[in-house]
Amino acid sequence: MGLTFAYLTTVLLLNAVAKTETTTVNGWSAIRKAGHPGNGLLVRAALQKALPVVNVFEEAAYWTATSDDTGARFSGENAYRLHFPAGRLPPNDAFWSLTATDTVGYMVGTATGRSSVDSHSGLVANADGSVDILMQPHQPPGAPGNWVATPPGRFKLMLRAYLPASAVVNGDYQVPPVARVRP
């Protein structure tokens, strides 16, 4: 019983420490200090629990979102839109990707096999140069390249930028909020 209590206490402590190191803007959470050697043992352990085997933020920026701009949890029964204003896709020196996962973070199979888009997906821009990415269970009419299939039930989104530009690293770049598409 003592070992179980110690384990549960450790999990709670690590979760609390990871939460203090997490920054959330527009519903997207990021842990900017992950992988830094000077973090101290407790912070390093907490961040490894939250993001195991993750690169330092300066090499790969990771953001996760579990709810829309109203705070409602993502559900595969709804459609969502991520709107990037013209010239505001995630700045990087390699590539970026957006993936729908289960709530733990594992990729899930979809009927179409399409659970992500990235900077090489041939996204179609709107007339004003902005880019909309639709996240929903069924392929929308129009630009299928701008679509991420979502799993049934709850899910989360993970956005990654590899070799992120300085605007990402210094916090000037903010990922736009995800909005639910109302019928």
C-alpha contacts under 8 A as a table, 3 or more apart, distances in Angstrom:
res1	aa1	res2	aa2	distance
1	M	4	T	5.13
1	M	5	F	6.23
2	G	5	F	5.08
2	G	6	A	6.13
3	L	6	A	5.03
3	L	7	Y	6.13
4	T	7	Y	5.09
4	T	8	L	6.19
5	F	8	L	5.20
5	F	9	T	6.04
6	A	9	T	5.11
6	A	10	T	6.13
7	Y	10	T	5.12
7	Y	11	V	6.29
8	L	11	V	5.11
8	L	12	L	6.22
9	T	12	L	5.16
9	T	13	L	6.07
10	T	13	L	5.03
10	T	14	L	6.04
11	V	14	L	5.20
11	V	15	N	6.09
12	L	15	N	5.15
12	L	16	A	6.15
13	L	16	A	5.13
13	L	17	V	6.23
14	L	17	V	5.16
14	L	18	A	6.10
14	L	42	L	7.49
14	L	43	V	7.85
14	L	45	A	7.08
14	L	46	A	4.46
14	L	47	L	7.94
14	L	49	K	7.41
15	N	18	A	5.14
15	N	19	K	6.12
15	N	46	A	6.48
15	N	50	A	7.60
16	A	19	K	5.11
16	A	20	T	6.50
17	V	20	T	5.24
17	V	21	E	6.61
17	V	42	L	7.79
17	V	43	V	6.47
17	V	46	A	6.07
18	A	21	E	5.14
18	A	22	T	6.34
18	A	43	V	7.08
18	A	46	A	5.21
18	A	47	L	5.59
18	A	50	A	6.70
19	K	22	T	5.13
21	E	31	I	6.03
21	E	32	R	7.62
21	E	33	K	7.20
22	T	29	S	6.35
22	T	30	A	5.62
22	T	31	I	4.71
22	T	32	R	7.39
23	T	29	S	5.48
23	T	30	A	5.37
23	T	31	I	6.31
23	T	32	R	7.75
24	T	27	G	5.99
24	T	28	W	5.32
24	T	29	S	4.13
24	T	30	A	6.40
25	V	28	W	5.39
25	V	29	S	6.56
25	V	174	Q	7.01
25	V	175	V	7.61
26	N	69	D	7.04
26	N	174	Q	7.67
26	N	175	V	6.92
26	N	176	P	6.15
26	N	177	P	4.78
27	G	65	A	5.81
27	G	66	T	7.58
27	G	67	S	6.61
27	G	68	D	6.90
27	G	69	D	6.67
27	G	71	G	7.74
27	G	177	P	6.09
27	G	178	V	7.69
28	W	63	W	5.66
28	W	64	T	5.33
28	W	65	A	4.72
28	W	175	V	6.94
28	W	177	P	7.41
29	S	63	W	5.22
29	S	64	T	5.22
29	S	65	A	6.32
30	A	61	A	7.72
30	A	62	Y	5.99
30	A	63	W	4.74
30	A	64	T	6.73
31	I	34	A	5.91
31	I	47	L	7.80
31	I	57	F	7.74
31	I	62	Y	7.54
31	I	63	W	7.88
32	R	56	V	7.61
32	R	57	F	5.41
32	R	61	A	7.67
33	K	36	H	5.83
33	K	39	N	7.49
33	K	56	V	7.13
33	K	57	F	6.87
34	A	44	R	7.25
34	A	47	L	5.79
34	A	48	Q	7.47
34	A	51	L	7.66
34	A	54	V	7.13
34	A	55	N	7.28
34	A	56	V	5.63
34	A	57	F	6.70
35	G	44	R	7.22
35	G	47	L	7.83
35	G	48	Q	7.97
35	G	54	V	6.76
35	G	55	N	6.03
35	G	56	V	4.71
35	G	57	F	7.70
36	H	39	N	5.89
36	H	44	R	7.84
36	H	56	V	6.40
37	P	40	G	7.36
37	P	44	R	7.78
39	N	42	L	7.94
39	N	43	V	5.71
39	N	44	R	5.86
40	G	43	V	5.62
40	G	44	R	6.04
41	L	44	R	5.14
41	L	45	A	6.05
42	L	45	A	5.18
42	L	46	A	6.15
43	V	46	A	5.07
43	V	47	L	6.04
44	R	47	L	5.22
44	R	48	Q	6.05
45	A	48	Q	5.16
45	A	49	K	6.23
46	A	49	K	5.15
46	A	50	A	6.34
47	L	50	A	4.97
47	L	51	L	5.85
47	L	52	P	7.43
48	Q	51	L	5.07
48	Q	52	P	4.48
48	Q	53	V	6.85
48	Q	54	V	7.68
49	K	52	P	5.70
51	L	54	V	5.79
55	N	58	E	8.00
55	N	59	E	6.14
55	N	60	A	5.82
56	V	59	E	5.52
56	V	60	A	6.32
56	V	61	A	7.63
57	F	60	A	5.08
57	F	61	A	4.66
57	F	62	Y	7.25
57	F	169	V	6.92
58	E	61	A	6.67
58	E	163	L	6.61
58	E	164	P	6.45
58	E	169	V	5.92
59	E	162	Y	5.99
59	E	163	L	4.74
59	E	164	P	6.56
60	A	160	R	6.61
60	A	161	A	5.58
60	A	162	Y	4.38
60	A	163	L	5.67
60	A	164	P	6.37
61	A	160	R	5.47
61	A	161	A	5.13
61	A	162	Y	6.47
61	A	163	L	7.78
61	A	164	P	6.40
61	A	168	V	7.59
61	A	169	V	7.74
62	Y	158	M	6.96
62	Y	159	L	5.88
62	Y	160	R	4.61
62	Y	161	A	6.78
63	W	158	M	5.72
63	W	159	L	5.14
63	W	160	R	6.37
64	T	156	K	6.93
64	T	157	L	5.52
64	T	158	M	4.51
64	T	159	L	6.32
65	A	68	D	7.91
65	A	156	K	5.70
65	A	157	L	5.19
65	A	158	M	6.64
66	T	73	R	5.72
66	T	74	F	5.83
66	T	103	T	7.86
66	T	155	F	6.77
66	T	156	K	4.59
66	T	157	L	6.50
67	S	70	T	7.62
67	S	71	G	5.31
67	S	72	A	5.16
67	S	73	R	4.06
67	S	74	F	5.03
67	S	156	K	7.66
67	S	178	V	7.74
68	D	71	G	5.33
68	D	72	A	5.57
68	D	73	R	6.47
68	D	74	F	6.49
68	D	80	Y	7.92
68	D	177	P	6.90
68	D	178	V	5.05
68	D	179	A	5.41
68	D	180	R	6.36
69	D	72	A	7.51
69	D	177	P	5.61
69	D	178	V	5.66
69	D	179	A	5.40
69	D	180	R	7.62
70	T	179	A	7.79
73	R	154	R	7.15
74	F	78	N	7.66
74	F	154	R	5.62
74	F	155	F	5.85
74	F	156	K	6.72
75	S	78	N	5.75
75	S	152	P	7.05
75	S	153	G	5.22
75	S	154	R	4.55
75	S	155	F	6.36
76	G	79	A	7.46
76	G	136	Q	6.58
76	G	137	P	6.24
76	G	150	T	5.65
76	G	151	P	5.43
76	G	152	P	4.39
76	G	153	G	4.97
76	G	154	R	6.16
76	G	155	F	7.05
77	E	136	Q	7.67
77	E	137	P	7.32
77	E	152	P	6.62
77	E	153	G	6.93
78	N	136	Q	6.38
78	N	137	P	7.93
78	N	180	R	7.11
78	N	181	V	7.48
79	A	134	L	7.11
79	A	135	M	5.75
79	A	136	Q	4.47
79	A	137	P	7.51
79	A	180	R	5.91
79	A	181	V	5.32
79	A	182	R	7.72
80	Y	134	L	5.74
80	Y	135	M	5.04
80	Y	136	Q	6.38
80	Y	178	V	6.52
80	Y	179	A	5.47
80	Y	180	R	4.25
80	Y	181	V	5.07
81	R	132	D	6.39
81	R	133	I	5.65
81	R	134	L	4.67
81	R	135	M	6.23
81	R	178	V	5.73
81	R	179	A	5.28
81	R	180	R	6.27
81	R	181	V	6.36
82	L	132	D	5.66
82	L	133	I	5.17
82	L	134	L	6.55
82	L	135	M	7.99
82	L	176	P	6.88
82	L	177	P	6.65
82	L	178	V	4.79
82	L	179	A	6.50
83	H	130	S	7.19
83	H	131	V	5.90
83	H	132	D	4.51
83	H	133	I	6.53
83	H	176	P	6.70
83	H	177	P	7.80
83	H	178	V	7.43
84	F	87	G	7.79
84	F	88	R	5.62
84	F	89	L	5.91
84	F	130	S	5.63
84	F	131	V	5.13
84	F	132	D	6.25
84	F	176	P	6.56
85	P	88	R	5.39
85	P	89	L	7.63
85	P	129	G	7.27
85	P	130	S	4.42
85	P	131	V	6.54
86	A	89	L	7.73
86	A	128	D	6.84
86	A	129	G	4.59
86	A	130	S	3.92
86	A	131	V	6.88
87	G	129	G	7.30
87	G	130	S	7.14
88	R	91	P	7.38
88	R	130	S	7.91
89	L	131	V	7.91
90	P	96	W	6.62
90	P	161	A	6.52
90	P	164	P	7.85
90	P	168	V	7.83
90	P	173	Y	7.79
90	P	175	V	7.46
91	P	161	A	7.41
91	P	164	P	6.12
91	P	165	A	5.34
91	P	167	A	7.42
91	P	168	V	7.05
92	N	95	F	6.09
92	N	96	W	7.13
92	N	161	A	6.11
92	N	162	Y	6.27
92	N	163	L	5.49
92	N	164	P	4.07
92	N	165	A	4.60
93	D	162	Y	6.99
93	D	163	L	5.15
93	D	164	P	6.13
93	D	165	A	6.40
94	A	161	A	7.69
94	A	162	Y	5.44
94	A	163	L	5.60
94	A	164	P	7.63
95	F	118	D	7.22
95	F	119	S	5.72
95	F	120	H	7.70
95	F	161	A	6.03
95	F	162	Y	5.50
95	F	163	L	7.58
96	W	118	D	5.49
96	W	119	S	5.52
96	W	159	L	7.26
96	W	160	R	5.40
96	W	161	A	4.18
96	W	162	Y	5.99
97	S	116	S	6.87
97	S	117	V	5.73
97	S	118	D	3.97
97	S	119	S	6.49
97	S	159	L	5.70
97	S	160	R	5.36
97	S	161	A	6.69
98	L	116	S	5.37
98	L	117	V	5.43
98	L	118	D	6.06
98	L	157	L	6.94
98	L	158	M	5.72
98	L	159	L	4.44
98	L	160	R	6.58
99	T	107	M	7.79
99	T	115	S	5.76
99	T	116	S	4.19
99	T	117	V	6.75
99	T	148	V	7.34
99	T	157	L	5.65
99	T	158	M	5.23
99	T	159	L	6.48
100	A	107	M	6.93
100	A	108	V	7.86
100	A	115	S	5.58
100	A	116	S	6.34
100	A	148	V	7.05
100	A	149	A	7.34
100	A	150	T	5.98
100	A	151	P	7.62
100	A	155	F	6.73
100	A	156	K	5.84
100	A	157	L	4.64
100	A	158	M	6.48
101	T	104	V	7.52
101	T	105	G	5.17
101	T	106	Y	5.30
101	T	107	M	4.61
101	T	108	V	5.91
101	T	115	S	7.68
101	T	150	T	7.84
101	T	151	P	7.58
101	T	155	F	5.69
101	T	156	K	5.44
101	T	157	L	6.15
101	T	158	M	7.39
102	D	105	G	5.32
102	D	106	Y	5.49
102	D	107	M	6.42
102	D	108	V	6.41
102	D	151	P	7.35
102	D	154	R	6.91
102	D	155	F	4.58
102	D	156	K	6.06
103	T	106	Y	7.59
103	T	154	R	6.49
103	T	155	F	4.90
103	T	156	K	5.50
105	G	156	K	7.19
107	M	115	S	7.44
108	V	115	S	7.41
108	V	151	P	6.78
109	G	113	G	6.06
109	G	115	S	7.57
109	G	151	P	7.63
110	T	113	G	4.95
110	T	114	R	6.65
110	T	115	S	6.96
110	T	149	A	6.79
110	T	150	T	7.42
110	T	151	P	6.49
112	T	149	A	7.49
113	G	149	A	7.95
114	R	117	V	7.94
114	R	148	V	6.19
114	R	149	A	5.68
115	S	148	V	5.23
115	S	149	A	5.05
115	S	150	T	6.61
116	S	147	W	7.94
116	S	148	V	5.29
116	S	149	A	7.42
117	V	120	H	7.84
117	V	121	S	5.81
117	V	145	G	7.49
117	V	146	N	7.20
117	V	147	W	7.24
117	V	148	V	6.41
118	D	121	S	5.32
119	S	122	G	7.29
119	S	123	L	7.56
120	H	123	L	7.78
121	S	145	G	6.20
121	S	146	N	7.94
122	G	145	G	6.26
123	L	131	V	7.44
123	L	143	A	7.83
123	L	145	G	5.48
123	L	146	N	5.40
124	V	131	V	6.84
124	V	143	A	6.48
124	V	145	G	7.09
124	V	146	N	6.66
125	A	128	D	7.67
125	A	129	G	5.32
125	A	130	S	5.61
125	A	131	V	4.74
125	A	132	D	7.38
126	N	129	G	5.24
126	N	130	S	5.29
126	N	131	V	5.83
126	N	132	D	7.49
127	A	130	S	7.38
132	D	146	N	6.78
133	I	146	N	4.80
133	I	147	W	5.68
133	I	148	V	7.33
134	L	140	P	7.90
134	L	146	N	6.18
134	L	147	W	4.79
134	L	148	V	6.22
135	M	147	W	5.84
135	M	148	V	4.75
135	M	149	A	5.86
135	M	150	T	6.07
136	Q	139	Q	7.34
136	Q	147	W	7.57
136	Q	148	V	6.61
136	Q	149	A	5.36
136	Q	150	T	5.13
137	P	149	A	4.94
137	P	150	T	4.76
137	P	151	P	6.40
137	P	152	P	7.39
138	H	149	A	6.54
139	Q	144	P	6.56
139	Q	147	W	6.81
139	Q	149	A	7.20
140	P	143	A	7.58
140	P	144	P	6.63
140	P	147	W	7.30
141	P	144	P	7.07
143	A	146	N	5.69
143	A	147	W	7.52
144	P	147	W	5.42
150	T	155	F	7.45
151	P	154	R	7.61
151	P	155	F	6.77
152	P	155	F	7.84
161	A	164	P	5.36
164	P	167	A	7.89
164	P	168	V	5.88
164	P	169	V	6.60
165	A	168	V	5.53
165	A	169	V	6.55
166	S	169	V	4.94
166	S	170	N	5.91
167	A	170	N	5.48
167	A	171	G	6.05
167	A	172	D	4.88
167	A	173	Y	5.12
168	V	171	G	5.20
168	V	172	D	6.11
168	V	173	Y	4.95
168	V	174	Q	7.58
169	V	172	D	7.81
170	N	173	Y	7.93
171	G	174	Q	7.12
